[in-house]
Amino acid sequence: MQRRDVVKLGAAVTAAGTVLASASAAHGQAATAAVQDTAAAIRAVYETESAKAGGTWQAKVTLLNGGTATTAVDHDSAAAKTAASVNKLGIALAVLDKIDRGELALDDRVTLTSDIILTGSGFYFHQTAYGDELTVANILVAMLLTSDNTSVRLCGLVCPPAEINETLAAKGFEVTRVVPSATNPNRMGLGVTSTAETNDLLHRLAMGQLLSTGSTRFFLNVLKGLSGYHDGFRRNMSSAERARVAMKYGADDAERNESGVVYNTSGVPILVYSFMSQSATNWGNYGATHPVVQAHARMGRKMFDLANQAGVAASDAVTLNVEDPESMSSGL
């Protein structure tokens, strides 16, 4: 009797296991189908908006789901193009990697002198009086949040361009490089990258695969700061939504580039995007009315909604607090 009971129990467990496994497989297939549908919708958005904007485009967009990256857009993503300020991501990565190795610290100081000042984007050049003792943390925030050009030279004082390129190569990036000055070993041009490598950099960064958890959070929290750039992907969003997009913009002559990571309300990365483009016109228009920048804005609103509606979420990622202190401020 006992033997028959055990046999019957085993059969029941087997049957239940089969049902559960079938249900799990069906759920997995449904989830996969939903991700693929979302990827197709994102691809349609990209194709429509990039065609409307005109110019030559390169792009890579991926959905993150359970640690799996699903490609939604891959348009000439391996092409090496002028990076403009998007390569400030690579510079910051090298500086923070040096900090993780214990060879530098966020509170180390660099002197801001008049001979190192660059105009263009940023704010240091507005001071007109110099001599500040700046922390490495201050320099990185200036470079990533307001895309300050002088901060590139300041980074070169603590992490020379040759070292930056060595770090990028060691982390597996084959295209992304800064251009060392022929006359000054601490100065650099911003060089080239590809949308494939920029997407990969941000994806691996968000998953905690490139830096320590502390450095990763520092990096990404600066990129999603609400005092940063809003003309592109984040334009048509509320402040709370903007605080869920960590991004970097770059523009120079024909190039209008933007890359970023979208987070869900739990602070988990769900989408990575990287766009580069070259236009025959509008070179001097660095504002929100540039056709490519307008396309970024339309893509941003639609892709943000599609990714969040899909309910995808990456596992083993470095989560962020998406309630940005700036968005909760009641005023000065």
NORJOZI-V556166 format. One record per residue. N is the residue number from 1. SS is DSSP state (@ for helix, = for strand, . for the rest). PHI is phi in radians with two decimals (none if undefined). D_CENTER is the distance of its C-alpha to the mean C-alpha in whole Angstrom. Layout:
((N;SS;PHI;D_CENTER) (N;SS;PHI;D_CENTER))
This chain:
((1;.;none;65) (2;@;-1.07;62) (3;@;-1.12;61) (4;@;-1.12;61) (5;@;-1.09;59) (6;@;-1.13;56) (7;@;-1.08;56) (8;@;-1.11;56) (9;@;-1.11;53) (10;@;-1.07;51) (11;@;-1.13;51) (12;@;-1.14;50) (13;@;-1.10;47) (14;@;-1.07;46) (15;@;-1.12;47) (16;@;-1.11;44) (17;@;-1.09;42) (18;@;-1.11;42) (19;@;-1.11;41) (20;@;-1.12;38) (21;@;-1.11;37) (22;@;-1.14;37) (23;@;-1.13;36) (24;@;-1.11;33) (25;@;-1.11;33) (26;@;-1.12;33) (27;@;-1.11;30) (28;@;-1.08;28) (29;@;-1.15;29) (30;@;-1.15;29) (31;@;-1.12;25) (32;@;-1.09;24) (33;@;-1.10;26) (34;@;-1.13;24) (35;@;-1.12;21) (36;@;-1.11;22) (37;@;-1.12;23) (38;@;-1.13;20) (39;@;-1.04;18) (40;@;-1.14;21) (41;@;-1.18;21) (42;@;-1.13;17) (43;@;-1.08;19) (44;@;-1.13;22) (45;@;-1.07;19) (46;@;-1.05;18) (47;@;-1.09;21) (48;@;-1.16;23) (49;@;-1.29;20) (50;@;-1.19;20) (51;@;-1.15;23) (52;@;-1.15;24) (53;@;-1.30;22) (54;.;1.40;24) (55;.;1.51;23) (56;=;-1.82;21) (57;=;-2.10;18) (58;=;-2.33;16) (59;=;-2.73;13) (60;=;-2.53;12) (61;=;-2.25;11) (62;=;-2.28;12) (63;=;-1.64;13) (64;=;-1.86;13) (65;=;-2.54;17) (66;.;1.03;19) (67;.;1.52;17) (68;=;-1.74;17) (69;=;-1.70;15) (70;=;-1.86;16) (71;=;-1.32;16) (72;=;-1.70;16) (73;=;-2.38;16) (74;=;-2.49;16) (75;=;-2.08;18) (76;.;0.89;19) (77;.;-1.26;15) (78;.;-1.48;17) (79;.;-1.17;18) (80;.;-1.47;18) (81;=;-2.34;17) (82;=;-1.01;17) (83;.;-1.38;14) (84;@;0.93;15) (85;@;-1.28;13) (86;@;-1.09;9) (87;@;-1.29;11) (88;@;-1.17;11) (89;@;-1.10;8) (90;@;-1.14;11) (91;@;-1.12;14) (92;@;-1.07;12) (93;@;-1.04;12) (94;@;-1.17;15) (95;@;-1.12;17) (96;@;-1.21;15) (97;@;-1.13;17) (98;@;-1.14;20) (99;@;-1.13;20) (100;@;-1.07;20) (101;.;-1.40;23) (102;.;1.43;25) (103;.;-1.69;25) (104;.;-2.77;24) (105;.;-2.42;23) (106;.;-1.08;21) (107;.;-1.69;24) (108;.;-1.11;26) (109;=;-1.92;27) (110;=;-2.31;27) (111;=;-1.55;29) (112;.;-1.53;28) (113;.;-1.94;31) (114;@;-1.13;32) (115;@;-1.33;32) (116;@;-1.76;28) (117;.;-1.25;27) (118;.;-2.11;25) (119;.;-1.54;25) (120;.;1.76;22) (121;.;-1.40;19) (122;.;1.93;19) (123;.;-2.47;23) (124;@;-1.00;24) (125;@;-1.18;26) (126;@;-1.31;28) (127;.;-1.12;30) (128;.;1.18;32) (129;.;-2.15;34) (130;.;-2.28;32) (131;.;2.03;33) (132;.;-1.08;30) (133;=;-1.70;29) (134;=;-1.75;25) (135;=;-1.38;24) (136;@;-1.04;21) (137;@;-1.06;19) (138;@;-1.05;20) (139;@;-1.11;19) (140;@;-1.13;15) (141;@;-1.09;15) (142;@;-1.06;17) (143;@;-1.26;14) (144;@;-1.48;11) (145;@;-1.51;12) (146;.;-1.92;15) (147;.;0.97;14) (148;.;-1.11;18) (149;.;-1.30;19) (150;@;-1.04;22) (151;@;-1.10;19) (152;@;-1.12;18) (153;@;-1.13;22) (154;@;-1.15;22) (155;@;-1.09;20) (156;@;-1.09;22) (157;@;-1.26;25) (158;@;-1.83;23) (159;.;-2.58;21) (160;.;-1.03;23) (161;@;-1.00;21) (162;@;-1.08;23) (163;@;-1.23;22) (164;@;-1.05;18) (165;@;-1.13;19) (166;@;-1.11;21) (167;@;-1.14;18) (168;@;-1.08;16) (169;@;-1.13;19) (170;@;-1.12;20) (171;.;-1.60;16) (172;.;1.67;17) (173;.;-1.56;15) (174;.;-1.73;18) (175;.;-1.82;17) (176;.;-1.16;14) (177;=;-2.61;17) (178;=;-1.60;18) (179;=;-1.93;22) (180;=;-1.09;24) (181;.;-1.18;27) (182;.;-1.32;30) (183;.;-2.05;32) (184;.;-2.37;30) (185;.;-1.17;28) (186;.;-1.80;26) (187;.;-2.03;24) (188;=;-2.68;22) (189;=;-1.70;21) (190;=;-1.39;17) (191;=;1.17;18) (192;=;-2.24;16) (193;=;-2.74;14) (194;.;-2.33;13) (195;@;-1.18;11) (196;@;-1.12;12) (197;@;-1.33;11) (198;@;-1.16;7) (199;@;-1.08;7) (200;@;-1.11;9) (201;@;-1.04;7) (202;@;-1.21;4) (203;@;-1.09;7) (204;@;-1.16;10) (205;@;-1.10;8) (206;@;-1.09;8) (207;.;-1.48;11) (208;.;1.34;13) (209;.;-1.74;14) (210;.;-1.94;13) (211;.;-2.42;14) (212;.;-1.11;17) (213;@;-1.05;16) (214;@;-1.11;17) (215;@;-1.18;14) (216;@;-1.08;11) (217;@;-1.15;12) (218;@;-0.99;13) (219;@;-0.99;10) (220;@;-1.27;8) (221;@;-1.13;11) (222;@;-1.15;11) (223;@;-1.10;8) (224;.;-1.69;9) (225;.;-1.04;13) (226;.;-1.41;15) (227;.;-1.59;16) (228;.;-1.60;13) (229;.;-1.40;13) (230;.;-2.27;14) (231;.;-1.21;16) (232;.;-1.70;14) (233;.;-0.90;12) (234;.;-1.59;13) (235;.;-1.04;16) (236;.;-1.62;18) (237;.;-2.34;17) (238;.;-1.27;19) (239;@;-1.09;18) (240;@;-1.14;18) (241;@;-1.23;16) (242;@;-1.05;13) (243;.;-1.23;13) (244;.;-1.87;11) (245;=;-2.25;8) (246;=;-1.67;6) (247;=;-2.52;5) (248;=;-2.42;7) (249;=;-1.96;10) (250;=;-2.56;12) (251;=;-2.52;16) (252;=;-2.84;19) (253;.;0.91;22) (254;.;-1.35;22) (255;=;-1.52;18) (256;=;-2.33;15) (257;=;-2.10;12) (258;=;-2.70;9) (259;=;-2.47;5) (260;=;-2.97;3) (261;=;-2.16;5) (262;=;-1.74;8) (263;=;-1.97;11) (264;.;-1.51;15) (265;.;-1.22;17) (266;.;-1.63;18) (267;.;1.38;14) (268;.;-1.84;13) (269;=;-1.18;10) (270;=;-2.19;12) (271;=;-2.68;9) (272;=;-2.15;7) (273;=;-2.25;7) (274;=;-2.57;8) (275;=;-2.13;11) (276;=;-2.35;13) (277;=;-2.71;17) (278;=;-2.28;20) (279;.;-1.95;23) (280;.;-1.40;26) (281;.;-2.26;27) (282;.;1.10;25) (283;.;-1.05;24) (284;.;-1.51;25) (285;.;-1.68;24) (286;.;-1.79;21) (287;.;-1.76;21) (288;.;-1.27;20) (289;.;-1.54;23) (290;.;-1.05;22) (291;@;-0.96;22) (292;@;-1.22;18) (293;@;-1.15;17) (294;@;-1.10;19) (295;@;-1.12;18) (296;@;-0.99;14) (297;@;-1.13;16) (298;@;-1.18;18) (299;@;-1.05;16) (300;@;-1.02;13) (301;@;-1.06;16) (302;@;-1.29;18) (303;@;-1.20;15) (304;@;-1.01;14) (305;@;-1.15;18) (306;@;-1.10;18) (307;@;-1.12;15) (308;@;-1.27;17) (309;@;-1.20;20) (310;@;-1.26;20) (311;.;1.24;20) (312;.;-1.35;18) (313;.;-2.73;16) (314;.;-1.53;15) (315;.;-1.57;17) (316;.;1.04;17) (317;.;-1.55;14) (318;.;-1.44;13) (319;.;-1.40;14) (320;.;-2.13;13) (321;.;-1.40;16) (322;.;-1.58;15) (323;.;-1.57;18) (324;.;-1.11;17) (325;.;-0.95;20) (326;.;-1.15;20) (327;.;-1.31;20) (328;.;-1.71;23) (329;.;-1.26;25) (330;.;-1.63;28) (331;.;2.49;28) (332;.;-1.28;29))
